[in-house]
């Protein structure tokens, strides 16, 4: 049986650059507003809110890894609403129409950041979303709209609450939420491959196995089979001191 084609949105972005080497061997289609390049991959350019571009991007696709959006935690609602809310809703609707099997989408630990800021750690994935900023609120909304899409049809959705997704942490506040490249690649592949009979809908923290852990990975380990191998403590002695250990949403 031929491997299903995977669409990666936001494919020209920083997170996609770290992820794509982990998707080698899969037929890939890359979607962004500017052309993204990866050996052997097809490319479609356009906006998520353009129905024609979405139809081209999703034609013949079995699964989607959705990374597109405004990733700035300091952005205003006006700056976030189009890419993070309207764009994702449009993608889900198009995925339903075209028979996509699963959408794995980038949520964020910011969707639960107020728990962390209040010192309620490790944060349990089953607790209600409690965003700490407008960016986190858009990610909490994305989780909600994905749940609606899954419950009314055949589409399966898996949200990954990404932590600080950088090659190595640069600040002390990132030590508790760092997601290193090898673990990013593993958790996305696990989410793509999880059997829909076991995992049809969910939102999971996606961070590495950090010594200074603020995010409970029990559900991700048990349901996705995620087994992170990296630890930010390797970098603790040389990161910049930004004055906080409270993580993504300082109180």
C-alpha positions in Angstrom: 0.0 0.0 0.0 1.3 3.5 -0.9 2.1 5.8 2.0 -0.4 8.5 2.5 0.5 12.1 1.4 1.0 14.5 4.3 0.4 18.2 4.0 2.6 20.5 6.2 1.2 24.0 6.6 3.5 26.8 7.7 6.2 24.8 5.9 8.6 27.8 5.4 8.6 28.5 9.2 11.1 27.8 12.0 9.3 24.9 13.5 8.7 23.2 10.2 12.5 23.5 9.5 13.2 21.4 12.5 10.4 18.9 11.8 10.8 18.1 8.1 13.9 15.9 8.5 11.7 13.6 10.7 9.2 13.1 7.9 11.7 11.6 5.4 10.2 8.8 3.4 6.7 10.1 3.4 5.1 11.8 0.4 5.0 15.5 1.4 3.2 18.6 0.2 4.3 21.9 1.7 2.0 24.8 2.0 2.8 28.4 3.0 2.3 31.9 1.8 5.9 31.8 0.4 7.5 28.9 -1.3 9.0 26.2 1.0 11.7 23.9 -0.2 12.4 20.3 0.9 13.9 17.5 -1.3 11.2 15.6 -3.1 8.3 17.5 -1.7 5.6 19.2 -3.6 4.9 22.9 -2.9 1.7 24.9 -2.9 1.7 28.6 -2.0 -1.3 30.6 -0.7 -3.3 31.7 2.3 -5.3 29.5 4.6 -8.3 31.7 4.1 -8.2 31.2 0.3 -10.6 28.3 -0.4 -9.1 27.6 -3.8 -5.5 27.4 -2.4 -6.7 25.1 0.4 -8.5 22.8 -2.1 -5.2 22.5 -4.2 -3.2 21.9 -1.0 -5.5 19.2 0.3 -6.2 17.3 -2.9 -5.2 13.7 -2.4 -3.9 14.3 1.2 -4.4 11.7 4.0 -3.1 13.7 6.9 -2.1 17.3 7.8 0.5 18.7 10.1 -0.7 22.2 10.8 2.0 24.6 11.9 0.9 27.8 10.2 -0.1 30.8 12.2 1.2 33.8 14.1 3.5 32.4 16.9 4.0 35.6 18.8 2.8 35.4 22.4 2.9 39.2 22.6 0.7 39.8 19.5 -2.6 41.5 19.8 -6.0 39.8 19.1 -6.2 41.8 15.9 -2.9 40.3 14.7 -3.8 36.8 15.8 -7.4 36.4 14.7 -6.9 35.8 11.0 -4.0 33.4 11.0 -4.7 31.5 14.3 -8.5 31.4 14.3 -10.0 32.0 10.9 -7.2 30.2 9.1 -7.5 27.1 11.3 -11.3 27.0 11.0 -11.0 27.2 7.2 -8.4 24.4 7.2 -10.6 22.1 9.3 -13.7 22.7 7.1 -11.7 22.0 4.0 -10.2 18.9 5.6 -13.7 17.6 6.4 -14.8 18.2 2.8 -11.9 16.4 1.2 -11.9 13.4 3.4 -8.6 13.9 5.3 -8.0 11.2 7.9 -6.2 13.2 10.6 -5.1 16.8 11.4 -2.2 17.1 13.8 -2.1 20.8 14.8 0.2 23.1 16.7 -1.5 24.2 19.9 0.8 25.7 22.6 1.6 25.4 26.3 0.3 29.0 26.4 -3.2 27.5 26.2 -2.6 26.2 29.8 -0.1 28.9 30.8 -2.1 30.5 33.6 -2.0 27.2 35.5 1.8 27.4 35.3 2.0 31.1 36.2 -0.1 30.4 39.3 2.4 27.6 40.3 0.0 24.7 39.6 2.7 22.4 38.2 3.1 19.9 36.7 0.1 20.9 34.6 -2.2 18.0 33.9 -3.3 17.8 30.2 -6.9 17.0 31.4 -7.3 20.3 33.2 -9.5 22.9 31.5 -7.6 25.3 29.2 -6.5 28.4 31.0 -4.6 30.7 28.6 -2.3 33.4 29.9 -2.4 35.7 26.9 -4.3 36.4 23.7 -2.0 34.0 21.8 -2.9 31.2 24.3 -6.6 32.0 23.9 -6.4 31.5 20.2 -4.8 28.1 20.8 -7.5 27.2 23.3 -10.1 28.1 20.7 -8.3 25.9 18.1 -8.5 23.0 20.5 -12.3 23.6 20.9 -13.1 24.0 17.2 -11.0 20.9 16.4 -13.1 19.0 19.0 -16.3 20.1 17.3 -15.0 19.0 13.9 -14.0 15.6 15.2 -17.3 14.9 17.1 -19.5 15.7 14.1 -17.6 13.6 11.5 -14.9 11.2 10.5 -12.0 13.6 10.9 -9.5 12.8 13.8 -7.7 15.8 15.4 -4.7 15.8 17.7 -3.5 19.0 19.2 0.2 19.2 20.4 0.8 21.9 23.0 4.2 22.8 21.8 6.7 24.3 24.3 9.8 26.3 23.4 10.5 24.7 20.1 14.1 25.8 19.4 17.3 23.8 18.8 18.4 24.5 22.3 17.0 26.7 25.1 18.5 30.2 25.3 16.9 31.5 28.5 16.3 30.2 31.9 12.5 30.5 31.5 12.6 28.0 28.6 14.2 25.1 30.6 10.8 23.9 31.9 9.1 24.0 28.5 11.8 23.2 26.0 10.9 20.8 23.1 14.1 19.8 21.3 14.2 18.8 17.6 14.4 15.1 18.0 11.5 15.1 20.4 9.5 17.4 18.1 9.9 14.9 15.3 9.0 12.0 17.5 5.8 13.5 18.9 4.5 14.6 15.5 5.1 11.2 14.0 3.5 9.5 17.0 0.5 11.8 16.6 0.2 11.0 12.9 0.5 7.3 13.4 -1.7 6.8 16.5 -4.6 4.4 15.8 -7.9 6.4 15.5 -9.6 3.6 17.5 -7.4 4.6 20.5 -6.8 8.3 19.8 -9.5 10.1 17.8 -9.4 13.4 19.6 -6.9 14.9 22.1 -4.6 17.7 23.1 -1.3 16.8 24.7 1.7 18.8 26.0 4.7 18.4 23.7 7.9 19.2 25.6 11.1 17.2 26.2 11.9 15.1 29.3 13.2 18.2 31.1 14.5 17.9 34.7 12.7 21.1 35.5 9.4 19.8 34.2 6.2 21.8 34.4 4.0 19.7 32.1 2.7 16.3 32.9 3.4 14.0 30.0 1.5 11.0 31.3 -1.3 11.1 28.7 1.1 11.8 25.8 3.2 8.8 26.9 0.3 6.4 27.4 -2.0 7.4 24.5 0.5 8.5 21.8 3.5 6.4 22.8 5.6 9.5 23.2 9.0 8.8 24.8 11.1 12.0 24.9 14.8 11.6 25.0 16.1 15.1 25.5 16.5 17.2 28.7 17.1 21.0 28.8 19.3 20.5 31.9 22.1 19.9 29.5 22.0 23.6 28.7 21.2 25.0 32.1 24.7 26.2 33.0 25.0 28.4 29.9 21.5 29.8 29.3 20.8 33.5 29.8 19.3 34.5 33.2 16.0 36.2 32.3 14.9 36.5 35.9 12.3 33.8 36.0 11.8 30.1 36.4 8.0 30.3 35.9 8.2 29.4 32.2 6.2 30.5 29.2 3.8 33.0 31.0 5.6 34.7 33.9 3.3 36.0 36.6 
